[in-house]
Amino acid sequence: MHSNRDRKLLRILLCVTSCEALLLTSAATPIAGAASVTVSSTCTVTKAVDTINAQANQSPCTHTGSFGSGDVVVVPSGNFYVSSTININRSMTINGAGKWSTYLEFSDSSLDAAIKVNNSSAVFKMSNLFLGGPSDYPASAMAGIFVDGQNDRNLTDNNLELSYVVVSGFTAGGLINRGGRVLVGNTLIYLNSSGFWGAGVDSSVGTNSNGTQAVPSFVAKNSAISLNTSYVWAGGIYSEGKLDLRSTLLQQNQATDGAAIYESATYTTGTGKNTWCKVERDSATSAQSEIDDNVATTSGLYSIINSDIPCAFTNVVAGGNSSPYCTSNITACPQ
């Protein structure tokens, strides 16, 4: 007979398979006027990405189409072992064959991140694949995806979009966002750890070259950020900027404080920052956001959210979290 914990874990896994679809680019359909590079037994993922970065074939990889701003790396079904960081230096999309079919596995403990988005002007999209780390904290400290959004002059697009992606097994956090804009949909970020804050997601302020702040944004729709463990704050999400969670699960995360969410935006500058933090449905017919079984390991600290700015929870359900649950500035703390 399945335990309640097993049933909730099953729901986490099923949500990103069957929850309401999100309109993000997820199909591996080539864009007119763009180049496409297909990974094979000889053309590695890293070489394929480098071909897009260089806008020229990196032997033995070849491309079809013409290089442009919508270039695509196509990764078929299978396990692909990656021994070096994948650097994203220009706009591109990496498309797999399915999040339970295409596996990119990183096991070199010397890497500080599996994927780095180095160009703040680039739009990097990834869909339909599993990104896996070594799962051996504290032996290694590898982040899943690192986004550098500092000095971005185009503030109307996203630096990173994930659609139907799994990020799991990383020991310096699943996703680190430095002052960028990140959108995830139908994505599972789980079983990551960190010796710092934000084991699932760390969305922190960056510093532009002119000394101004690069304020981060993290938006999740129909996704799950669960079973992550931080040995400081924020097992699920650490945020110093905009945090917008819609029809998203935060379950079984653990940290000393703010086990599910830790929002620290008091010193962040910007217009309307008191409306930056909200947890709600994606639409009137979408599933409710749900926050369950998160544990603050330090007595007297918060399991659902510790926030230094107001945060509005609307139509959110919760259960099984450790007490106390929310700081006093939270509207409609769900438990």
C-alpha positions as CSV (number, residue, x, y, z in Angstrom):
1,M,0.0,0.0,0.0
2,H,1.4,3.4,-1.0
3,S,2.1,6.0,1.7
4,N,0.8,9.5,1.6
5,R,4.4,10.6,0.8
6,D,4.5,8.2,-2.1
7,R,1.2,9.5,-3.5
8,K,2.4,13.1,-3.3
9,L,5.7,12.2,-5.0
10,L,3.7,10.6,-7.8
11,R,1.6,13.7,-8.1
12,I,4.8,15.8,-8.5
13,L,5.9,13.5,-11.3
14,L,2.5,13.4,-13.0
15,C,1.9,17.2,-12.8
16,V,4.6,18.0,-15.3
17,T,3.3,15.2,-17.5
18,S,-0.4,16.0,-17.6
19,C,-1.0,19.4,-16.0
20,E,-2.5,22.1,-18.2
21,A,-0.3,22.7,-21.2
22,L,1.7,25.9,-21.4
23,L,2.2,27.8,-24.6
24,L,6.0,27.8,-24.8
25,T,8.1,26.6,-27.6
26,S,8.5,22.8,-27.1
27,A,8.3,21.1,-30.4
28,A,11.5,20.3,-32.3
29,T,10.3,22.0,-35.5
30,P,13.0,23.9,-37.3
31,I,12.3,27.6,-37.8
32,A,12.4,29.0,-41.3
33,G,15.8,30.7,-42.0
34,A,17.5,29.0,-39.0
35,A,20.2,26.4,-38.8
36,S,19.6,22.9,-37.2
37,V,22.4,20.7,-35.8
38,T,21.5,17.1,-34.8
39,V,23.4,15.3,-32.0
40,S,24.7,11.8,-32.9
41,S,27.2,9.2,-31.8
42,T,29.9,11.4,-33.3
43,C,28.5,15.0,-33.0
44,T,28.3,15.5,-29.2
45,V,26.0,17.9,-27.5
46,T,28.8,20.3,-26.6
47,K,30.1,20.3,-30.3
48,A,26.6,20.9,-31.6
49,V,26.1,23.9,-29.3
50,D,29.6,25.2,-30.2
51,T,28.6,24.9,-33.9
52,I,25.7,27.3,-33.2
53,N,27.9,29.6,-31.0
54,A,30.5,29.8,-33.8
55,Q,28.0,29.9,-36.7
56,A,30.2,27.4,-38.4
57,N,30.5,23.6,-38.3
58,Q,32.6,22.2,-35.5
59,S,33.9,18.9,-36.8
60,P,32.4,16.3,-37.0
61,C,29.1,18.2,-36.6
62,T,27.3,19.6,-39.6
63,H,24.2,21.8,-40.0
64,T,21.2,22.2,-42.2
65,G,19.6,25.5,-43.0
66,S,21.1,29.0,-42.6
67,F,22.5,30.3,-39.3
68,G,20.4,33.0,-37.6
69,S,18.8,33.9,-34.3
70,G,16.5,30.9,-34.1
71,D,19.1,28.1,-34.4
72,V,18.3,24.7,-33.0
73,V,20.2,21.8,-31.5
74,V,18.2,18.6,-31.8
75,V,19.0,15.8,-29.3
76,P,17.3,12.4,-30.0
77,S,16.2,9.8,-27.5
78,G,18.9,8.2,-25.4
79,N,21.5,8.9,-22.7
80,F,24.2,11.4,-23.5
81,Y,27.1,11.7,-21.1
82,V,28.5,15.3,-21.1
83,S,32.0,15.9,-19.7
84,S,32.3,19.6,-20.1
85,T,30.1,22.7,-19.4
86,I,27.8,23.6,-22.2
87,N,28.3,27.3,-22.8
88,I,25.5,29.3,-24.4
89,N,27.0,32.4,-26.1
90,R,24.1,33.3,-28.5
91,S,20.4,32.7,-28.9
92,M,19.4,29.1,-29.6
93,T,17.1,26.3,-28.6
94,I,18.0,22.8,-27.4
95,N,15.2,20.3,-28.1
96,G,15.1,16.8,-26.9
97,A,12.7,14.0,-27.7
98,G,11.0,14.0,-24.3
99,K,11.8,14.7,-20.7
100,W,11.8,11.0,-19.9
101,S,13.4,10.0,-23.2
102,T,16.4,12.3,-23.7
103,Y,19.0,12.4,-20.9
104,L,21.9,14.7,-20.6
105,E,24.0,13.4,-17.8
106,F,26.8,15.4,-16.1
107,S,29.1,13.5,-13.7
108,D,32.4,15.4,-13.8
109,S,32.6,16.8,-10.2
110,S,35.1,19.5,-11.4
111,L,32.4,21.4,-13.3
112,D,30.8,24.3,-11.6
113,A,27.7,24.2,-13.8
114,A,26.2,21.9,-16.4
115,I,24.9,24.8,-18.6
116,K,26.0,28.4,-18.6
117,V,24.1,31.2,-20.3
118,N,26.9,33.6,-20.7
119,N,25.5,36.2,-23.1
120,S,22.8,38.4,-21.3
121,S,21.5,39.4,-24.7
122,A,20.8,35.8,-25.8
123,V,17.5,34.0,-25.5
124,F,18.1,30.4,-24.6
125,K,15.3,27.9,-24.7
126,M,15.4,24.2,-23.8
127,S,12.6,21.7,-24.0
128,N,11.7,18.0,-23.8
129,L,14.8,16.6,-22.0
130,F,16.2,15.5,-18.6
131,L,19.2,17.4,-17.2
132,G,20.9,15.2,-14.6
133,G,23.7,15.9,-12.2
134,P,26.0,13.8,-9.9
135,S,23.8,13.8,-6.8
136,D,26.8,13.4,-4.5
137,Y,26.9,16.5,-2.3
138,P,29.2,17.4,-0.6
139,A,31.7,15.6,-2.8
140,S,30.9,17.9,-5.7
141,A,29.3,21.3,-6.1
142,M,27.8,21.5,-9.6
143,A,24.8,23.8,-10.5
144,G,22.4,22.7,-13.2
145,I,21.9,25.9,-15.2
146,F,23.6,29.2,-14.5
147,V,22.1,32.4,-16.1
148,D,24.0,35.6,-16.3
149,G,21.5,38.4,-16.9
150,Q,23.8,41.3,-15.9
151,N,24.2,44.1,-18.4
152,D,21.2,43.0,-20.5
153,R,20.0,45.9,-22.6
154,N,16.9,44.1,-23.9
155,L,14.5,43.8,-21.0
156,T,11.5,42.6,-23.0
157,D,12.4,39.0,-23.5
158,N,13.6,36.1,-21.3
159,N,17.2,35.0,-20.8
160,L,16.0,31.4,-20.2
161,E,12.9,29.5,-21.0
162,L,12.4,25.9,-20.0
163,S,9.5,23.8,-21.3
164,Y,8.9,20.1,-20.4
165,V,12.3,19.9,-18.8
166,V,13.6,18.0,-15.7
167,V,16.5,19.4,-13.7
168,S,17.7,16.9,-11.0
169,G,20.7,15.7,-9.1
170,F,22.7,19.0,-8.9
171,T,24.7,19.8,-5.7
172,A,25.0,23.6,-6.0
173,G,21.4,24.2,-6.9
174,G,19.2,23.3,-9.9
175,L,19.0,26.7,-11.4
176,I,21.0,29.9,-10.6
177,N,19.7,33.2,-12.0
178,R,21.9,36.3,-11.6
179,G,19.8,39.3,-12.5
180,G,18.1,37.7,-15.5
181,R,14.5,36.8,-16.5
182,V,13.6,33.1,-16.3
183,L,10.3,31.4,-17.4
184,V,9.7,27.7,-16.7
185,G,6.6,25.8,-17.8
186,N,5.6,22.2,-17.2
187,T,9.0,21.7,-15.7
188,L,10.2,19.6,-12.7
189,I,13.1,20.9,-10.6
190,Y,13.7,18.2,-7.9
191,L,16.2,16.3,-5.8
192,N,18.8,19.0,-5.9
193,S,20.8,20.2,-3.0
194,S,23.0,23.2,-2.0
195,G,25.3,24.2,0.7
196,F,24.0,27.8,0.3
197,W,20.5,29.1,-0.4
198,G,18.1,28.1,-3.2
199,A,18.7,24.4,-3.7
200,G,15.9,24.3,-6.3
201,V,16.1,27.9,-7.7
202,D,18.4,30.8,-6.7
203,S,17.2,34.0,-8.3
204,S,19.4,36.7,-7.1
205,V,20.3,40.4,-7.9
206,G,23.2,41.0,-10.2
207,T,25.3,44.1,-10.7
208,N,25.5,45.8,-14.0
209,S,28.8,47.4,-15.2
210,N,27.4,50.9,-14.5
211,G,26.8,50.0,-10.9
212,T,23.0,49.6,-11.1
213,Q,21.2,46.4,-10.0
214,A,20.1,43.7,-12.4
215,V,16.8,42.7,-10.8
216,P,15.9,39.1,-11.4
217,S,12.6,37.6,-12.4
218,F,11.5,34.0,-11.9
219,V,8.1,32.9,-13.3
220,A,6.9,29.2,-13.0
221,K,3.7,27.9,-14.6
222,N,2.3,24.4,-14.2
223,S,5.6,23.2,-12.7
224,A,6.9,21.4,-9.6
225,I,9.9,22.5,-7.5
226,S,10.1,19.7,-4.9
227,L,12.3,17.4,-2.9
228,N,15.2,19.9,-2.8
229,T,17.5,20.4,0.2
230,S,19.4,23.5,1.2
231,Y,21.7,23.5,4.2
232,V,21.0,27.2,4.7
233,W,17.8,28.9,3.5
234,A,15.3,28.1,0.8
235,G,15.1,24.5,-0.1
236,G,12.7,25.3,-3.0
237,I,13.2,28.9,-4.2
238,Y,15.4,31.8,-3.1
239,S,14.4,35.2,-4.6
240,E,15.7,38.7,-4.5
241,G,13.3,40.1,-7.2
242,K,10.1,39.2,-9.0
243,L,8.6,35.8,-8.0
244,D,5.5,34.7,-9.8
245,L,4.3,31.1,-9.2
246,R,1.2,29.9,-11.1
247,S,-0.4,26.5,-10.7
248,T,2.9,25.2,-9.3
249,L,3.8,22.6,-6.7
250,L,6.3,23.2,-3.9
251,Q,6.5,20.0,-2.0
252,Q,8.9,18.2,0.4
253,N,11.6,20.9,0.3
254,Q,13.9,21.3,3.3
255,A,16.0,24.2,4.7
256,T,16.9,25.9,7.9
257,D,14.4,28.7,7.1
258,G,11.9,29.4,4.2
259,A,11.9,25.7,3.3
260,A,9.6,26.3,0.3
261,I,10.3,30.0,-0.4
262,Y,12.7,32.6,0.9
263,E,12.1,36.1,-0.5
264,S,14.8,38.7,0.3
265,A,14.0,41.9,-1.6
266,T,14.1,44.7,0.9
267,Y,17.3,46.3,-0.5
268,T,16.3,45.6,-4.2
269,T,15.4,48.8,-6.0
270,G,12.6,49.0,-8.6
271,T,9.1,50.3,-9.1
272,G,6.2,48.3,-7.5
273,K,8.4,45.7,-5.8
274,N,5.7,45.0,-3.2
275,T,3.7,43.4,-6.0
276,W,6.7,41.2,-7.1
277,C,5.8,38.2,-5.0
278,K,2.6,36.2,-5.7
279,V,1.4,32.6,-5.7
280,E,-1.8,31.8,-7.5
281,R,-3.6,29.9,-10.3
282,D,-2.3,30.3,-13.8
283,S,-6.0,30.8,-15.0
284,A,-9.5,30.4,-13.6
285,T,-9.6,26.8,-14.8
286,S,-6.0,25.9,-13.9
287,A,-5.1,23.7,-10.9
288,Q,-4.3,25.5,-7.6
289,S,-0.8,26.1,-6.6
290,E,0.0,23.7,-3.7
291,I,2.6,23.8,-0.9
292,D,3.0,20.5,1.1
293,D,5.3,18.8,3.5
294,N,8.1,21.4,3.5
295,V,10.2,21.4,6.6
296,A,12.2,24.2,8.3
297,T,14.9,22.3,10.2
298,T,15.5,25.2,12.7
299,S,12.9,25.4,15.4
300,G,10.7,28.6,15.2
301,L,11.5,29.4,11.5
302,Y,9.2,29.2,8.5
303,S,8.3,26.2,6.3
304,I,6.2,27.9,3.6
305,I,7.7,31.4,3.2
306,N,10.0,33.8,4.9
307,S,9.6,37.1,3.1
308,D,10.8,40.7,3.8
309,I,8.2,42.1,1.4
310,P,4.5,41.4,1.2
311,C,3.5,38.3,-0.8
312,A,0.0,37.5,-1.9
313,F,-1.3,33.9,-2.0
314,T,-4.5,33.4,-3.9
315,N,-6.3,30.0,-4.1
316,V,-3.3,28.1,-2.7
317,V,-3.7,24.9,-0.8
318,A,-1.2,23.5,1.7
319,G,-0.8,20.7,4.2
320,G,1.8,18.9,6.2
321,N,4.3,21.8,6.5
322,S,6.2,22.3,9.7
323,S,5.1,25.2,12.0
324,P,5.3,28.2,11.9
325,Y,4.3,28.6,8.2
326,C,4.5,32.2,6.9
327,T,5.9,35.6,8.1
328,S,3.2,38.1,9.1
329,N,3.3,40.1,5.8
330,I,1.9,37.2,3.8
331,T,-1.7,37.6,2.5
332,A,-3.8,34.4,2.9
333,C,-1.0,32.1,4.2
334,P,-2.5,28.8,3.2
335,Q,-1.9,27.0,6.5
